[in-house]
Amino acid sequence: MLQPQQLAFAQDRPVLEEEDTPPPPPPPQIATAEKGYDWSAKPKLQDLEKVYSKEQAVVVKDHRVIRYFFNATDNFMKSELVHKIIRVNTDLALEQYNKVFVPTGRGAEFEELKARSISPEGKVTELNEENIRSSKNVEDYGSFMQFAIEGAEKGGDVEYLYEVITPVRDPFGRQYFQGGSQILDQSFALHVPKYMDFKTKSYNGFPSLEMEEVGEEKVYKASKAQIAALVEEPYAYLRANNMRVDYRLSKTAVSTDDEDLYDNETAAGTFAELVYAASDQERDAIQILLKKMKLKKVKTDKEKINIIESYVKQNINLEPEGGQEAYTISGILSNRYATGLGLTRLFGVLLNEAGIDNELVVTSMRENTRFDPDFCSWSNFTDLFFYLPSVKQYLMPAVPSAMQPFFYNTYRVGPAPYQMAAQEGLFITASERGVEKHKVKPIPMSGHEENSSRISAEVSFNKDFEPQVKIEHGWTGFRAAEYRTIYALQKDEFVDGRVQSGMEDSEILNKEVFNAETSDNGDFSKEFYVASELKVESLVSKAGDSYLFHIGNMIGGQVELYQENERQAPIDMGHPIFYDRSITFTVPDGYKVANLEDVKIQKQLKNKAGEVSCQFWSDYSVRGNTVVVNADEFYRDIQFDKSQYEPFREVINAAADFNKVVLVLEKE
């Protein structure tokens, strides 16, 4: 059985067990990624066209080689060689590129590690090995060797080359090739023993790898010139849009013709064992726990699921850095804390022992990768949760892999977590006997009407035109779930920030918070809302004999999109949402509103089927001296092609335009 420290989702990963490694070849292989490869013995400044001097930095060369081999003692190993040359033209680029971080793992050994700088005058400064430092878990990205490249100057080059050899824990992987600087020459090669087959797939414009046999190896390789920088853009997932290659072991010399190693079937068996396998002692402990929950008195699956989830999340804490005791069921029940994997195991065995049908869902966060149903990439298997067929809902045991632990109680049985919804996942039906079935299928996203943000306000003016505001801010769905979690930690600080958004100078005279318990997060129809009374002097200003009513401020601060350069990435939003805003005010006697038409803003974007994908639509109605202004905005779809960016931008900016609306109240 795979051990908890070997697992590959969240902080852990499944690995190739020792007994499952391919058989060693007759002769041992040469332990180098690319035999004879080295940098130039006589370095000189790269000769670049003047156009590149306008860039902050340019990656002149990025050459990478990964090589799987058996060493002299028949241990399956991986060598990774990286060679980069970067032209740095600005102080900002110097700060970014004169420090190098080399990832290291368990059992890593450096075959080569060297670096140098070349000044505009051609002066070469070599790496001082005393400047090499080791760091553990840098920003949750793992352990690194880091060093500074001395002597780097604007207009010069920095160059480094390293080769690191590690034991093979997983015969699959992923390489990203695009970053914040243009790359002039990118190359990648994957070397494997001749009797092995690997499957590879390229994404986001990187060329497909071509295979050729070279001596006793198969070499899969590709190169690309002139890769544009990938810059941060609003409503874009930078990581998911990176050029990349995914690869995995498919066959060895002992594989049958129809066998495909590390495919979805292998993944299903691996993850089923990780989650559902339990000893008799552990199952006895689970049965005792279920009796304590008094599930036999409960009739419906929905009630049973709610009791199980509430018990676990009220009594077991999430500890991402926990050890073995936070993975085993006995350790979890004794110590009352668990890792994300431990919680998944606990829920999996609880559901099975309670007789509740469930499917394990294995996928990844949309912001990191778009799950490919046509290519089994184990690098996509980063997040686990459950689908419950009898109630057609999902259970998230812990938190999505990239989120902070304090969001643990955000997730309650309900729609699929939006971070993993709107793409595919591997659904696995299994028990202690093993996998019964598995299938890649879509993970549905909840609709925009289930995820709302509401503002309902009434404004009155006294004889001095001082505005008094009664206002409710309400949220449902994902927005409510996250806000409840933050409110539980920050209380008034958070709620006051929501209430006073756009009216920061306001005085809160009174407020009351409703439906704030995180246990309500699974009920998307239950609104978390705040009712307030405000005194907001800045809503009205005087202009001669008229008064200016800054009505747009009442919807809070809004995003405004500008795009100086051509849009690079498709549009991705977190989840569908509906903004429902209603502002009612009474015009004082003797006054009229001179420019009510200014509140009418109407923008929309339709999809190919002619349906409205998103829109902002504001209008007004008048009854006597009472005016009602409605400003509704929704995003039914959350993914758009980059060719639709301009109409999408107009919808987003329409809310910002409304935010600037000022009504003129003048004497009749």
ZADREN-975528 format. One record per residue (C-alpha): z, y, x; residue in three letters. Coordinates in steps of 0.001 Angstrom, whole numbers, padded with zeros to 6 digits, always signed. Each point is the difference from the previous one (the first is absolute). Example, Ala and Ser with C-alpha at 12.3 -4.5 7.8 and 13.67 -1.06 7.14 Angstrom:
<recs>
+007800-004500+012300ALA-000660+003440+001370SER
</recs>
This chain:
<recs>
+000000+000000+000000MET-000772+003507+001245LEU+003061+001909+001082GLN+000873+003466-001384PRO-000600+001770+003304GLN-003600-001260-000074GLN-001017+001415-003366LEU-002778+002582-000458ALA+000643+002281-002882PHE+001983+003195+000081ALA+001765-000456+003339GLN-000944-003686+000509ASP-003162-002108+000226ARG-001020-003651-000453PRO-001129-001560+003241VAL-001835-002957+001427LEU+002647-002654+000529GLU+000051-001823+003305GLU-001048-003295-001539GLU-002928+001721-001794ASP-001580+001570+003090THR-003508-001192+000849PRO-000165-002798+002570PRO-000194+001190+003619PRO-003382-000181+001708PRO-000512-002397+002891PRO+000135+002711+002722PRO+002364+003004-000205PRO-001687+003352-000568GLN-000012+003051+002240ILE+002776+002399-001030ALA-001911+003244-000245THR-001550+001722-002995ALA-003288+000791+001705GLU-000426-001561+003415LYS-000715+002549+002705GLY+000307+003061-002266TYR+001470+003085+001669ASP-000301+003758-000038TRP-002083+001879+002545SER+001339-000170+003555ALA-001428+003497+000595LYS+000990+002029-003055PRO-001714+003238-000845LYS+000089+002418-002889LEU-002164-001202-002880GLN-003244+001961-000383ASP-000064+001124-003656LEU-002247+002293-001967GLU+001359+003527-000590LYS+000257-000606-003736VAL+003012-002248+000613TYR+001930+002805+001705SER+000538+001509-003462LYS+001992-003036-001114GLU+003764-000249+000496GLN-000579-003376+001659ALA-002739-002603+000269VAL+000494-003724+000608VAL-002733-000665+002541VAL+000640-003737+000142LYS+002123-002427-002007ASP-000539-003569+001187HIS+002129-002852-001385ARG-000018-003730+000583VAL+002178-002667-001624ILE-000069-003477+001422ARG+001629-003202-001244TYR+000530-002660+002657PHE+002243-002777+001244PHE+001864+000672+003221ASN+000669-002482+002801ALA+002958-001471-001907THR-002038-000461-003199ASP+001673+002837-001886ASN-002234+001807-002481PHE-000172+003643+001098MET-001669+003285-000879LYS-001128+002638+002459SER-000760+003553-001122GLU-001811+002445+002266LEU-000392+003693-000826VAL-001866+002583+002069HIS-000263+003612-001161LYS-001353+003231+001444ILE+000763+003235-001865ILE-001230+003531+000678ARG+002738+002478-000900VAL-001036+003587-000679ASN+003080+001688-001472THR+003765+000168+000445ASP+000408-001844-003290LEU-002243-002811+001245ALA+001960-000154+003271LEU+003211-000423-001934GLU-001570-002762-002088GLN-001745-002005+002717TYR+002073+000345+003171ASN+002551-002466-001369LYS-001033-003634-000436VAL+001764-002597-002148PHE-000832-003638+000762VAL+001191-002458-002701PRO+002038-002939+001210THR+001234-003079-001822GLY+002246-002965+000643ARG-000920-001727+003245GLY-002522+002709+000987ALA-001032+000200+003637GLU-002163+002691+001573PHE-002933-001230+002004GLU-001058+003603+000664GLU+001385+003461-000741LEU-001449+003070+001647LYS-000905+003566-000853ALA-001345+003139+001632ARG-001134+003529-000689SER-003082+001733+001346ILE+000112+003804+000143SER-003046+002218-000655PRO-000248+000362+003792GLU-000026-003772+000452GLY+003593-000460+001224LYS+001322-003475-000852VAL+003698-000571-000761THR+001138-003616-000337GLU+002800-001278-002249LEU+003465+000058+001537ASN+001528-003325-001066GLU+003473+001553+000023GLU-001051+001944-003124ASN-000537-003160-002088ILE+002624-000401-002716ARG+000669-002667-002605SER+000740+000919-003618SER+001029-002236-002874LYS-001250+000438-003567ASN-001627+003419+000419VAL-000262+001512-003501GLU+000062-003563-001423ASP-003231-000898+001832TYR+001666-002495+002334GLY+000815+000030+003723SER-002044+001958+002538PHE-000411+000739+003662MET-000554+003732+000332GLN-000986+002236+002892PHE-001332+003484+000657ALA-003294+000582+001789ILE+000799+002546+002690GLU-002377+002700+001176GLY-001924+000202-003270ALA-001709+003357-000504GLU-002121+001660-002660LYS-003633-000831+000610GLY+000969-003158+001871GLY+000146-003701-000825ASP+002881-002388-000576VAL-000687-003679+000542GLU+002081-003112-000392TYR-000535-003743+000081LEU+002431-002720-000907TYR-000057-003706-000687GLU+002918-001709-001714VAL+000376-003752-000519ILE+002125-001441-002804THR+000632-003447-001481PRO-002089-000527-003141VAL+002138+000291-003108ARG-002865+000621-002395ASP-003670-000865+000660PRO-001225+002924-002087PHE+000078+003746+000324GLY-001441+003436-000607ARG-001397+002767+002169GLN-000344+003656-001042TYR-002599+002150+001738PHE+000072+003487-001449GLN+002416+002850+000598GLY+000380+003748+000095GLY-002580+000495+002771SER-003694-000825+000209GLN-000787-003206+001922ILE-003187-000038+002068LEU+000047-003686+000967ASP+002029-002631-001853GLN-000200-003694+000842SER+001942-003083-001016PHE-000236-003655+000996ALA+001902-003060-001189LEU-000076-002966+002431HIS+001071-003448-001207VAL-000319-003555+001353PRO-003407-001499-000724LYS+001383-002673-002327TYR+001572+002593-002320MET-001676+001961-002784ASP+001303+003380-001110PHE-001017+001911-003119LYS-000337+003753+000304THR-000809+002896-002293LYS-000547+003682+000705SER+000929+002851-002340TYR-000672+003684-000615ASN-003164+000195+002056GLY+000864-001960+003133PHE-002809-002453+000913PRO+000338-003712-000706SER+000981-002064+003028LEU-002747-002149+001521GLU+000881-003357+001575MET-001408-001478+003181GLU+001102-002919+002156GLU+000844+000918+003573VAL+001002-002940+002188GLY+003014-001678-001608GLU+000595+002815-002457GLU-001284+001512-003198LYS-000144+003777+000131VAL-000058+002104-003182TYR-000853+003583+000821LYS-001276+003324-001302ALA-000305+003571+001196SER-000630+003340-001610LYS-000847+003417+001392ALA+000914+003363-001496GLN+002869-000884-002318ILE+001100+003137-001819ALA+003656+001023+000013ALA+001875-001007-003130LEU+002147+002931-001041VAL+002745+000375-002572GLU-001360+000957-003421GLU+001858+000544-003264PRO-000139-002935-002404TYR-001230-002367+002713ALA+001591-003062+001591TYR-000617+000494+003695LEU+000920-003522+001118ARG-002000-001723-002734ALA-003092+002013+000981ASN+000134-000801+003724ASN-002848-001992+001523MET+001418-003418+000790ARG-000641-003682+000644VAL+002036-002865-001472ASP-000182-003468+001562TYR+001598-003420-000334ARG-000229-003552+001259LEU-002198-002110-002262SER-000659-003334+001737LYS+000872-002007+003097THR-001523-003099+001548ALA+002127-002227-002234VAL-000803+001819-003264SER-002042-001750-002658THR-003284+001524-001142ASP+001435+001373-003231ASP+003296+001144+001510GLU+000708+003709+000427ASP+003191+000775+001874LEU+002018+003047-001027TYR-001832+000424-003273ASP+001597+000889-003329ASN+001073-003592-000563GLU+001860-000006+003319THR+001524+003376-000848ALA+001102-001222-003429ALA+001754-003018+001517GLY+001636+002086+002706THR+001373+002667-002306PHE+001032-002517-002651ALA+002110-001796+002590GLU+001473+003259+001235LEU+001110+001050-003462VAL+000721-003124-002022TYR+001237-002596+002499ALA+003759-000495-000282ALA+002508-002686+000908SER+001980-001949-002590ASP+003061+001988+001027GLN-001839+003277-000601GLU-001229-001173-003410ARG+003533-000999-000961ASP+001169+003505+000917ALA-002774+001497-002129ILE+000972-002160-002991GLN+003602+001202+000297ILE-001274+003581+000078LEU-002179-000543-003090LEU+002995-001411-001898LYS+001918+003114+000965LYS-002796+002068-001569MET+000376-002040-003247LYS-003764-000405-000390LEU+000359-002970-002373LYS+001151+002390-002702LYS-003154+002094+000448VAL-003079-000929-002021LYS-002965+001932+001437THR-001492+000068+003466ASP+000063+003796-000088LYS+003766+000049-000444GLU+000505-002661+002688LYS-002179+001897+002481ILE+001834+003259-000637ASN+003380-001674+000510ILE-001130-001643+003256ILE-001504+003192+001382GLU+002943+002186-001007SER+002498-002412+001522TYR-001833-000218+003329VAL-000687+003723+000343LYS+003538+000943-000991GLN+001662-002517+002308ASN-002323-000570+002978ILE-000856+002854+002369ASN-003296+000333+001862LEU+000466-000108+003789GLU-003455+000011+001686PRO+001466-000646+003458GLU+002224-002898-001094GLY-000014-003219+002003GLY-000023-003682-000955GLN+002917+000457-002381GLU-002068+002516-002000ALA-002773-002561-000501TYR+001760-003192-001060THR+001188-000266-003589ILE+003507-001043+001054SER+000232+002951+002383GLY-001290+002432-002613ILE+002445-001153-002672LEU+002906+000064+002450SER-000726+003364+001631ASN-001696+001740-002949ARG-002865+001437+002025TYR-003518-001211+000770ALA-003238+000895+001717THR-003108+000573-002094GLY-001010-003592+000670LEU+003478-001246-000845GLY-000100+001782-003367LEU-003425-001479-000707THR+001318-003499+000745ARG+003067+000608-002160LEU-002078+001172-002968PHE-002558-002775+000466GLY+002587-002782-000105VAL+001942+001705-002806LEU-003108+000244-002188LEU-001019-003601+000626ASN+003491-001380-000547GLU+000274+002035-003212ALA-003244-001545-001246GLY-001857+003320-000124ILE-003708-000276+000781ASP-000966+002285+002854ASN-002794+000618+002455GLU+000516+001314+003505LEU-002349+002918+000737VAL-000960+000686+003622VAL-001898+003196+000759THR+000235+003303+001879SER+000553+003672-000719MET-003168+001881-000971ARG+000802+002806+002413GLU-000239-002469+002911ASN-002921-002217-000964THR-002311-000880-002857ARG+000585-003688-000654PHE-003282-001856+000446ASP-000343-002906-002475PRO-002977-001351+001939ASP+001649-000303+003424PHE+003382-001596+000552CYS+001749+002303+002463SER+003621-000822+000726TRP+000458+003604+001110SER-000209+000842-003719ASN+003007-002178-000849PHE+002728+002613+000407THR+001752+000237-003378ASP+001383-002598-002409LEU+001073+000273-003617PHE-000129-002100-003172PHE-002142-000124-003126TYR+001797-001333-003093LEU-002610-001433-002421PRO+002267-000375-003033SER+000743+003740-000089VAL-003182+001124+001814LYS+002014+002151+002373GLN+000814+000190+003704TYR+003211-000227+002003LEU+000313+001741+003383MET+002836-001702+001934PRO+000540+002740+002583ALA-002231+002987+000798VAL-003622+000363+001137PRO-000152-000504+003769SER-000483+003657+000948ALA+002725+001442-002249MET+003608+000885+000748GLN+002733-002464-001062PRO+001644+002542-002331PHE-002932-000551-002401PHE+001279-003577-000510TYR+001205+000700-003547ASN-003164+001911-000928THR-001808-003228-000794TYR+000932-001850-003171ARG-001964-002610-001955VAL-003023+001766-001452GLY-003512+000974+001117PRO-001109-000946+003499ALA+001190+002445+002690PRO-002682+002663+000236TYR-000158-000263+003797GLN-001531-003481-000346MET-001677+000302-003405ALA-003682+000833-000584ALA-001102-002556+002573GLN+000016-003766+000431GLU+002736-002339+001107GLY+000522-003712+000620LEU+001844-001474-003028PHE+001869-003232+000778ILE+001574-002406-002484THR+002432-002281+001813ALA+003317-001803-000136SER+002144-001986+002393GLU-002735-002673-000196ARG-002611+002336+001465GLY-002977+002056-001156VAL-001345-000835-003449GLU-002798+002590-000012LYS-001072+003232+001668HIS-002577+002657-000740LYS-001004+003453+001190VAL-000139+002334-002980LYS+000492+003677-000903PRO+003444+001568-000290ILE-000168+002334-003013PRO+001121+003625+000123MET+001954+001520-002870SER-001787+002740-001964GLY+000312+003759+000267HIS+001728+000295-003375GLU+002825-002227+001283GLU+000547+002321+002971ASN+000675+003459-001336SER+001450+003278+001178SER+001016+002302-002863ARG+000993+003654-000246ILE+001011+001367-003399SER+001172+003613+000062ALA+000997+002737-002408GLU+000155+003595+001246VAL+001582+002911-001784SER+000337+003635+001084PHE+002929+002307-000716ASN-000407+003722-000692LYS-000237+000668+003755ASP-002726-002642+000371PHE+002290-002266+001976GLU-001222-003581-000531PRO+002311-002789-001129GLN-001442-003488+000495VAL+000864-003303-001654LYS-001903-002687+001840ILE-000207-003785+000284GLU-001442-001851+002986HIS-000664-003679-000698GLY-001562-002945+001804TRP-000958-003565-000863THR-001383-002971+001929GLY-000249+000040+003786PHE+000881+003689+000243ARG+003202-000568-001981ALA+000940-003069+002067ALA-000274+001841+003292GLU+001704+003124-001332TYR+002934-002002-001379ARG+000487-001565+003430THR-000034+003361+001766ILE+002272+001504-002653TYR+002544-002776+000587ALA+000256+001200+003618LEU-000426+003775-000311GLN+001190+000797-003539LYS-000127+003758-000755ASP-001902+000862+003166GLU-002982-002072-001124PHE+000078+000867-003714VAL+000408+003719+000664ASP-003012-000111+002313GLY-002129-001532-002770ARG+001260+002434-002646VAL-000429+003096+002155GLN-003409-000893+001479SER-002165+003115-000349GLY+003052+001957-001145MET+002122-000224+003133GLU+001950+003195-000773ASP+001125-001330-003383SER+003630-000360-000981GLU+000848-003288-001680ILE+002294+000869-002877LEU+000298-003537-001309ASN-001558-003420+000568LYS+000413-003579-001143GLU-001542-003148+001495VAL-001066-002959-002174PHE-000923-003658+000706ASN+000749+000209+003708ALA+001058-003615+000643GLU-002269-001936+002398THR+000459-003046-002229SER-002389+001782-002410ASP-002829-000008+002561ASN-001710-003062-001460GLY-000383+001693-003394ASP-002950+002315+000578PHE+000362+001517-003462SER+003559+001226+000659LYS-000190+003593+001127GLU+002250+001382+002717PHE+000377+003658-000935TYR+001971+003170+000610VAL+000688+002637-002664ALA+000799+003431+001447SER+000598+003601-000905GLU-001165+002510+002593LEU+000116+003683+000677LYS-003191+000843+001913VAL-000481+003673+000779GLU-003145-000619+002078SER-001912-001297-003034LEU-000466+003593-001186VAL-000906+003143+001914SER-000798+003510-001257LYS-003365+001713+000403ALA+000058+003461-001566GLY+000570-000420-003705ASP-000953-003680+000142SER+001842-003116+001100TYR-001445-002813+002099LEU+001055-003502-001054PHE-000497-002432+002912HIS-000459-002989-002295ILE-001766-002096+002652GLY+003182-000182+002083ASN+001572-002203-002643MET-002042-003097+000885ILE+001367+000046+003556GLY-001769+000121+003341GLY-003449-001593+000071GLN-002224-001521+002672VAL-003098+002010+000838GLU-002853-001769+001771LEU-002217+001597+002587TYR-002633-001877+001991GLN-001613+001778+002923GLU-001729-003108+001311ASN-001997-002663-001799GLU+002244-002543-001723ARG+000364-003176+002088GLN+002077-002371-002081ALA-000065-001219-003588PRO+002695+001386-002293ILE+003156-002069-000497ASP+002957+000992-002148MET+003345-001763-000239GLY-000118-000840-003704HIS-001431+001293-003295PRO+001966+002837-001564ILE+000031+002274-003035PHE+001433+003535+000198TYR+001029+001235-003431ASP+000984+003692-000009ARG+000829+002160-002988SER+001288+003580+000179ILE+000988+001835-003176THR+000896+003694+000021PHE+000537+002737-002553THR-001780+003301+000472VAL+002502+002870-000536PRO-000613+002290-002941ASP-002349+002849+000804GLY-001781-001917+002771TYR-003059-002187+000288LYS-001427-002278+002675VAL-003084+001672+001441ALA-001457-002954+001912ASN+000870-003271-001737LEU-003449-001345+000824GLU+001090-000173+003649ASP+002029-003132-000736VAL-003139-001899-001005LYS-001015-002094+003017ILE-002059-003136-000505GLN-001155-002350+002779LYS-000766-003701-000095GLN-001612-002827+001932LEU-001767-002901-001719LYS-000632-003453+001419ASN-003317-001869-000063LYS+000754-001347-003478ALA+000316+003537-001316GLY+003770-000244-000443GLU+002241+002846+001114VAL+001701-001132+003209SER+002109+003102+000489CYS+000297+003426-001529GLN+001980+003206-000307PHE-000164+001572-003450TRP+002053+003041-001003SER-000219+001942-003265ASP+002158+001950-002451TYR+000770+000378-003683SER+001558+002928-001852VAL+002113+000024-003151ARG+001327+003446-000859GLY+001621+001335+003148ASN+000589-003504+001419THR-002358-001216+002710VAL-000219-003627+001167VAL-001769-000690+003290VAL-000850-003596+000904ASN-001124-000980+003485ALA-000780-003714+000113ASP-001213-001773+003115GLU-000638-003683+000616PHE-001381-002387+002587TYR-001062-003210-001720ARG-001798-001311+003081ASP+001550+000182+003458ILE-002961-000880+002214GLN-003147+002092+000319PHE-002992-000046+002310ASP-000103+002851+002491LYS-003169+001260-001742SER+002274+000900-002942GLN+002328+002099+002102TYR-001253+003395-001192GLU+000543-000599-003753PRO+003291-001739+000831PHE+001040+003028+002036ARG-000840+002274-002938GLU+002354-001981-002257VAL+002817+000124+002562ILE-000548+003724+000593ASN-000061+000734-003727ALA+003764-000634-000084ALA+000414+002388+002940ALA-002116+002564-001877ASP+002257-000331-003043PHE+002987+000437+002287ASN-001344+003501+000769LYS-000518+001070-003625VAL+001848+003206-000956VAL-000030+001142-003634LEU+000038+003721-000756VAL+002285+001045-002869LEU-001010+003485-001014GLU+000976+002299-002790LYS-002030-000241-003172GLU
</recs>
